[in-house]
Amino acid sequence: MISHGITSGALFVAIGILYERHHTRVVRYYSGLIHTMPLFSVFFIIFTLANLGLPCTSNFVGEFFVIVGCFKVNSWSAFFAGVGMVLGAGYSLWLCNRIIFGNVKQHSIVFFKDLDRREFFIFLPFGFLTFLIGLYPDIVLNFVGSSFVSM
């Protein structure tokens, strides 16, 4: 839940930045942001991949524990949870590909500007926590470990 709050929060900030600039959430209006907003694109790709559960990110640790714990209780539930993760990953990759890569929409290229200093420093703690918890999960696990009951 902690890692979901971090990466999903960062993705909501990213969508908020795009909405603030263009006042629309329609995906087809965005394309080729890597050409006009490279710094934003890097952060968006990092948080999308973290949301998928890429190793060395906090979501990988969380999803691993969910699948292992679910498999101990009911293997069918673990199977359906895994299918849900794969379907979610497919949608996230499609969305990232659609927004970041592709041909730039020529009619709106003048409106795209990259992250300013404030937005960069908003994304920085999200990225730091994503990789810190992914590389050293004991920070969180030792804190919440006393609430775990072994089965």
Contact map, one row per residue, 1 for C-alpha under 8 A:
1111100000000000000000000000000000000000000000000000000000000100000000000000000000000000000000000000000000000000000000000000000000000000000000000000000
1111110000000000000000000000000000000000000000000000000000000000000000000000000000000000000000000000000000000000000000000000000000000000000000000000000
1111111000000000000000000000000000000000000000000000000001100100000000000000000000000000000000000000000000000000000000000000000001001000000000000000000
1111111110000000000000000000000000000000000000000010000000100000000000000000000000000000000000000000000000000000000000000000000000000000000000000000000
1111111110000000000000000000000000000000000000000000000000000000000000000000000000000000000000000000000000000000000000000000000000000000000000000000000
0111111111000000000000000000000000000000000000000000000000000000000000000000000000000000000000000000000000000000000000000000010011000000000000000000000
0011111111100000000000000000000000000000000000110110000000100000000000000000000000000000000000000000000000000000000000000000010001000000000000000000000
0001111111110000000000000000000000000000000000100010000000000000000000000000000000000000000000000000000000000000000000000000000000000000000000000000000
0001111111111000000000000000000000000000000000000000000000000000000000000000000000000000000000000000000000000000000000000000000000000000000000000000000
0000011111111100000000000000000000000000000000100000000000000000000000000000000000000000000000000000000000000000000000000010010000000000000000000000000
0000001111111110000000000000000000000000000100110000000000000000000000000000000000000000000000000000000000000000000000000000000000000000000000000000000
0000000111111111000000000000000000000000000000000000000000000000000000000000000000000000000000000000000000000000000000000000000000000000000000000000000
0000000011111111100000000000000000000000000000000000000000000000000000000000000000000000000000000000000000000000000000000000000000000000000000000000000
0000000001111111110000000000000000000001000100000000000000000000000000000000000000000000000000000000000000000000000000000000000000000000000000000000000
0000000000111111111000001000000000000000000000000000000000000000000000000000000000000000000000000000000000000000000000000000000000000000000000000000000
0000000000011111111100000000000000000000000000000000000000000000000000000000000000000000000000000000000000000000000000000000000000000000000000000000000
0000000000001111111110000000000000000000000000000000000000000000000000000000000000000000000000000000000000000000000000000000000000000000000000000000000
0000000000000111111111111000000000000000000000000000000000000000000000000000000000000000000000000000000000000000000000000000000000000000000000000000000
0000000000000011111111111000000000000000000000000000000000000000000000000000000000000000000000000000000000000000000000000000000000000000000000000000000
0000000000000001111111100000000000000000000000000000000000000000000000000000000000000000000000000000000000000000000000000000000000000000000000000000000
0000000000000000111111100000000000000000000000000000000000000000000000000000000000000000000000000000000000000011000000000000000000000000000000000000000
0000000000000000011111110000000000000000000000000000000000000000000000000000000000000000000000000000000000000010000000000000000000000000000000000000000
0000000000000000011111111000000000000000000000000000000000000000000000000000000000000000000000000000000000000000000000000000000000000000000000000000000
0000000000000000011001111100000000000000000000000000000000000000000000000000000000000000000000000000000000000000000000000000000000000000000000000000000
0000000000000010011000111110000000000000000000000000000000000000000000000000000000000000000000000000000000000000000000000000000000000000000000000000000
0000000000000000000000011111110000000000000000000000000000000000000000000000000000000000000000000000000000000000000000000000000000000000000000000000000
0000000000000000000000001111110000000000000000000000000000000000000000000000000000000000000000100110000000000000000000000000000000000000000000000000000
0000000000000000000000000111111000000000000000000000000000000000000000000000000000000000000000000110000000000000000000000000000000000000000000000000000
0000000000000000000000000111111000000000000000000000000000000000000000000000000000000000000000000000000010000000000000000000000000000000000000000000000
0000000000000000000000000111111110000000000000000000000000000000000000000000000000000000000000000111000110000000000000000000000000000000000000000000000
0000000000000000000000000001111110000000000000000000000000000000000000000000000000000000000000000111111110000000000000000000000000000000000000000000000
0000000000000000000000000000011111110000000000000000000000000000000000000000000000000000000000000111111110000000000000000000000000000000000000000000000
0000000000000000000000000000011111111100100000000000000000000000000000000000000000000000000000000011100100000001000000000000000000000000000000000000000
0000000000000000000000000000000111111101100000000000000000000000000000000000000000000000000000000001100000000000000000000000000000000000000000000000000
0000000000000000000000000000000111111100000000000000000000000000000000000000000000000000000000000000000100000000000000000000000000000000000000000000000
0000000000000000000000000000000111111100000000000000000000000000000000000000000000000000000000000000000000001001110000000000000000000000000000000000000
0000000000000000000000000000000011111111100000000000000000000000000000000000000000000000000000000000000000000001111000000000000000000000000000000000000
0000000000000000000000000000000011111111110000000000000000000000000000000000000000000000000000000000000000000000010000000000000000000000000000000000000
0000000000000000000000000000000000001111111000000000000000000000000000000000000000000000000000000000000000000000011000000000000000000000000000000000000
0000000000000100000000000000000001001111111100000000000000000000000000000000000000000000000000000000000000000000011000000000000000000000000000000000000
0000000000000000000000000000000011001111111110000000000000000000000000000000000000000000000000000001000000000000000000000000000000000000000000000000000
0000000000000000000000000000000000000111111111000000000000000000000000000000000000000000000000000000000000000000000000000000000000000000000000000000000
0000000000000000000000000000000000000011111111100000000000000000000000000000000000000000000000000000000000000000000000000010001000000000000000000000000
0000000000100100000000000000000000000001111111110000000000000000000000000000000000000000000000010000000000000000000000000000000000000000000000000000000
0000000000000000000000000000000000000000111111111000000000000000000000000000000000000000000000010000000000000000000000000000000000000000000000000000000
0000000000000000000000000000000000000000011111111100000000000000000000000000000000000000000000000000000000000000000000000000001000000000000000000000000
0000001101100000000000000000000000000000001111111110000000000000000000000000000000000000000000000000000000000000000000000000001000000000000000000000000
0000001000100000000000000000000000000000000111111111000000000000000000000000000000000000000110010000000000000000000000000000000000000000000000000000000
0000000000000000000000000000000000000000000011111111110000000000000000000000000000000000000000000000000000000000000000000000000000000000000000000000000
0000001000000000000000000000000000000000000001111111110011110000000000000000000000000000000000000000000000000000000000000000000001000000000000000000000
0001001100000000000000000000000000000000000000111111110000100000000000000000000000000000000000000000000000000000000000000000000000000000000000000000000
0000000000000000000000000000000000000000000000011111110000110000000000000000000000001001100100000000000000000000000000000000000000000000000000000000000
0000000000000000000000000000000000000000000000001111111011111010000000000000000000000000000000000000000000000000000000000000000000000000000000000000000
0000000000000000000000000000000000000000000000001111111110110000000000000000000000000000000000000000000000000000000000000000000000000000000000000000000
0000000000000000000000000000000000000000000000000000111110011000000000000000000000000000000000000000000000000000000000000000000000000100000000000000000
0000000000000000000000000000000000000000000000000000011111010000000000000000000000000000000000000000000000000000000000000000000000100110000000000000000
0000000000000000000000000000000000000000000000000100111111111000000000000000000000000000000000000000000000000000000000000000000001111110000000000000000
0010000000000000000000000000000000000000000000000100100111111100000000000000000000000000000000000000000000000000000000000000000011111110100000000000000
0011001000000000000000000000000000000000000000000111110011111110000000000000000000000000000000000000000000000000000000000000000001000100000000000000000
0000000000000000000000000000000000000000000000000101111111111111000000000000000000000000000000000000000000000000000000000000000000000100000000000000000
0000000000000000000000000000000000000000000000000000101011111111100000000000000000000000000000000000000000000000000000000000000000000100100000000000000
1010000000000000000000000000000000000000000000000000000001111111110000000000000000000000000000000000000000000000000000000000000000000000000000000000000
0000000000000000000000000000000000000000000000000000100000111111111000000000000000000000000000000000000000000000000000000000000000000000000000000000000
0000000000000000000000000000000000000000000000000000000000011111111100000000000000000000000000000000000000000000000000000000000000000000000000000000000
0000000000000000000000000000000000000000000000000000000000001111111110000000000000000000000000000000000000000000000000000000000000000000000000000000000
0000000000000000000000000000000000000000000000000000000000000111111111000000000000000000000000000000000000000000000000000000000000000000000000000000000
0000000000000000000000000000000000000000000000000000000000000011111111100000010011000000000000000000000000000000000000000000000000000000000000000000000
0000000000000000000000000000000000000000000000000000000000000001111111110000010000000000000000000000000000000000000000000000000000000000000000000000000
0000000000000000000000000000000000000000000000000000000000000000111111111000000000000000000000000000000000000000000000000000000000000000000000000000000
0000000000000000000000000000000000000000000000000000000000000000011111111110110000000000000000000000000000000000000000000000000000000000000000000000000
0000000000000000000000000000000000000000000000000000000000000000001111111111110000000000000000000000000000000000000000000000000000000000000000000000000
0000000000000000000000000000000000000000000000000000000000000000000111111110000000000000000000000000000000000000000000000000000000000000000000000000000
0000000000000000000000000000000000000000000000000000000000000000000011111110000000000000000000000000000000000000000000000000000000000000000000000000000
0000000000000000000000000000000000000000000000000000000000000000000001111111110000000000000000000000000000000000000000000000000000000000000000000000000
0000000000000000000000000000000000000000000000000000000000000000000001111111111000000000000000000000000000000000000000000000000000000000000000000000000
0000000000000000000000000000000000000000000000000000000000000000000000100111111100000000000000000000000000000000000000000000000000000000000000000000000
0000000000000000000000000000000000000000000000000000000000000000000001100111111110000000000000000000000000000000000000000000000000000000000000000000000
0000000000000000000000000000000000000000000000000000000000000000001101100111111111000000000000000000000000000000000000000000000000000000000000000000000
0000000000000000000000000000000000000000000000000000000000000000000000000011111111100000000000000000000000000000000000000000000000000000000000000000000
0000000000000000000000000000000000000000000000000000000000000000000000000001111111110000000000000000000000000000000000000000000000000000000000000000000
0000000000000000000000000000000000000000000000000000000000000000001000000000111111111000000000000000000000000000000000000000000000000000000000000000000
0000000000000000000000000000000000000000000000000000000000000000001000000000011111111100000000000000000000000000000000000000000000000000000000000000000
0000000000000000000000000000000000000000000000000000000000000000000000000000001111111110000000000000000000000000000000000000000000000000000000000000000
0000000000000000000000000000000000000000000000000000000000000000000000000000000111111111000000000000000000000000000000000000000000000000000000000000000
0000000000000000000000000000000000000000000000000001000000000000000000000000000011111111100000000000000000000000000000000000000000000000000000000000000
0000000000000000000000000000000000000000000000000000000000000000000000000000000001111111110000000000000000000000000000000000000000000000000000000000000
0000000000000000000000000000000000000000000000000000000000000000000000000000000000111111111000000000000000000000000000000000000000000000000000000000000
0000000000000000000000000000000000000000000000000001000000000000000000000000000000011111111100000000000000000000000000000000000000000000000000000000000
0000000000000000000000000000000000000000000000000001000000000000000000000000000000001111111110000000000000000000000000000000000000000000000000000000000
0000000000000000000000000000000000000000000000000000000000000000000000000000000000000111111111000000000000000000000000000000000000000000000000000000000
0000000000000000000000000000000000000000000000000000000000000000000000000000000000000011111111100000000000000000000000000000000000000000000000000000000
0000000000000000000000000000000000000000000000010001000000000000000000000000000000000001111111110000000000000000000000000000000000000000000000000000000
0000000000000000000000000000000000000000000000010000000000000000000000000000000000000000111111111000000000000000000000000000000000000000000000000000000
0000000000000000000000000000000000000000000000000000000000000000000000000000000000000000011111111100000000000000000000000000000000000000000000000000000
0000000000000000000000000010000000000000000000000000000000000000000000000000000000000000001111111110000000000000000000000000000000000000000000000000000
0000000000000000000000000000000000000000000110010000000000000000000000000000000000000000000111111111100000000000000000000000000000000000000000000000000
0000000000000000000000000000000000000000000000000000000000000000000000000000000000000000000011111111110000000000000000000000000000000000000000000000000
0000000000000000000000000011011100000000000000000000000000000000000000000000000000000000000001111111110000000000000000000000000000000000000000000000000
0000000000000000000000000011011110000000000000000000000000000000000000000000000000000000000000111111110000000000000000000000000000000000000000000000000
0000000000000000000000000000011111000000100000000000000000000000000000000000000000000000000000011111110000000000000000000000000000000000000000000000000
0000000000000000000000000000001111000000000000000000000000000000000000000000000000000000000000011111111000000000000000000000000000000000000000000000000
0000000000000000000000000000001100000000000000000000000000000000000000000000000000000000000000001111111100000000000000000000000000000000000000000000000
0000000000000000000000000000001100000000000000000000000000000000000000000000000000000000000000000000111110000000000000000000000000000000000000000000000
0000000000000000000000000000011110100000000000000000000000000000000000000000000000000000000000000000011111001000000000000000000000000000000000000000000
0000000000000000000000000000111100000000000000000000000000000000000000000000000000000000000000000000001111111000000000000000000000000000000000000000000
0000000000000000000000000000000000000000000000000000000000000000000000000000000000000000000000000000000111111000000000000000000000000000000000000000000
0000000000000000000000000000000000000000000000000000000000000000000000000000000000000000000000000000000011111100000000000000000000000000000000000000000
0000000000000000000000000000000000000000000000000000000000000000000000000000000000000000000000000000000011111111000000000000000000000000000000000000000
0000000000000000000000000000000000010000000000000000000000000000000000000000000000000000000000000000000111111111000000000000000000000000000000000000000
0000000000000000000000000000000000000000000000000000000000000000000000000000000000000000000000000000000000111111100000000000000000000000000000000000000
0000000000000000000011000000000000000000000000000000000000000000000000000000000000000000000000000000000000011111100000000000000000000000000000000000000
0000000000000000000010000000000010011000000000000000000000000000000000000000000000000000000000000000000000011111110000000000000000000000000000000000000
0000000000000000000000000000000000011000000000000000000000000000000000000000000000000000000000000000000000000111111000000000000000000000000000000000000
0000000000000000000000000000000000011111000000000000000000000000000000000000000000000000000000000000000000000001111100000000000000000000000000000000000
0000000000000000000000000000000000001011000000000000000000000000000000000000000000000000000000000000000000000000111111110000000000000000000000000000000
0000000000000000000000000000000000000000000000000000000000000000000000000000000000000000000000000000000000000000011111110000000000000000000000000000000
0000000000000000000000000000000000000000000000000000000000000000000000000000000000000000000000000000000000000000001111111000000000000000000000000000000
0000000000000000000000000000000000000000000000000000000000000000000000000000000000000000000000000000000000000000001111111100000000000000000000000000000
0000000000000000000000000000000000000000000000000000000000000000000000000000000000000000000000000000000000000000001111111110000000000000000000000000000
0000000000000000000000000000000000000000000000000000000000000000000000000000000000000000000000000000000000000000001111111111000000000000000000000000000
0000000000000000000000000000000000000000000000000000000000000000000000000000000000000000000000000000000000000000000011111111100000000000000000000000000
0000000000000000000000000000000000000000000000000000000000000000000000000000000000000000000000000000000000000000000001111111110000000000000000000000000
0000000001000000000000000000000000000000001000000000000000000000000000000000000000000000000000000000000000000000000000111111111000000000000000000000000
0000000000000000000000000000000000000000000000000000000000000000000000000000000000000000000000000000000000000000000000011111111100000000000000000000000
0000000000000000000000000000000000000000000000000000000000000000000000000000000000000000000000000000000000000000000000001111111110000000000000000000000
0000011001000000000000000000000000000000000000000000000000000000000000000000000000000000000000000000000000000000000000000111111111000000000000000000000
0000000000000000000000000000000000000000001001100000000000000000000000000000000000000000000000000000000000000000000000000011111111100000000000000000000
0000000000000000000000000000000000000000000000000000000000000000000000000000000000000000000000000000000000000000000000000001111111110000000000000000000
0000010000000000000000000000000000000000000000000000000001000000000000000000000000000000000000000000000000000000000000000000111111111000000000000000000
0010011000000000000000000000000000000000000000000100000011100000000000000000000000000000000000000000000000000000000000000000011111111100000000000000000
0000000000000000000000000000000000000000000000000000000111000000000000000000000000000000000000000000000000000000000000000000001111111110000000000000000
0000000000000000000000000000000000000000000000000000000011000000000000000000000000000000000000000000000000000000000000000000000111111111100000000000000
0010000000000000000000000000000000000000000000000000000011000000000000000000000000000000000000000000000000000000000000000000000011111111111100000000000
0000000000000000000000000000000000000000000000000000001111111000000000000000000000000000000000000000000000000000000000000000000001111111100000000000000
0000000000000000000000000000000000000000000000000000000111000000000000000000000000000000000000000000000000000000000000000000000000111111100000000000000
0000000000000000000000000000000000000000000000000000000000000000000000000000000000000000000000000000000000000000000000000000000000011111111000000000000
0000000000000000000000000000000000000000000000000000000001001000000000000000000000000000000000000000000000000000000000000000000000011111111110000000000
0000000000000000000000000000000000000000000000000000000000000000000000000000000000000000000000000000000000000000000000000000000000001001111111100000000
0000000000000000000000000000000000000000000000000000000000000000000000000000000000000000000000000000000000000000000000000000000000001001111111100000000
0000000000000000000000000000000000000000000000000000000000000000000000000000000000000000000000000000000000000000000000000000000000001000111111110000000
0000000000000000000000000000000000000000000000000000000000000000000000000000000000000000000000000000000000000000000000000000000000000000111111111000000
0000000000000000000000000000000000000000000000000000000000000000000000000000000000000000000000000000000000000000000000000000000000000000011111111100000
0000000000000000000000000000000000000000000000000000000000000000000000000000000000000000000000000000000000000000000000000000000000000000011111111100000
0000000000000000000000000000000000000000000000000000000000000000000000000000000000000000000000000000000000000000000000000000000000000000000111111111000
0000000000000000000000000000000000000000000000000000000000000000000000000000000000000000000000000000000000000000000000000000000000000000000011111111000
0000000000000000000000000000000000000000000000000000000000000000000000000000000000000000000000000000000000000000000000000000000000000000000001111111000
0000000000000000000000000000000000000000000000000000000000000000000000000000000000000000000000000000000000000000000000000000000000000000000000011111100
0000000000000000000000000000000000000000000000000000000000000000000000000000000000000000000000000000000000000000000000000000000000000000000000011111110
0000000000000000000000000000000000000000000000000000000000000000000000000000000000000000000000000000000000000000000000000000000000000000000000000011111
0000000000000000000000000000000000000000000000000000000000000000000000000000000000000000000000000000000000000000000000000000000000000000000000000001111
0000000000000000000000000000000000000000000000000000000000000000000000000000000000000000000000000000000000000000000000000000000000000000000000000000111
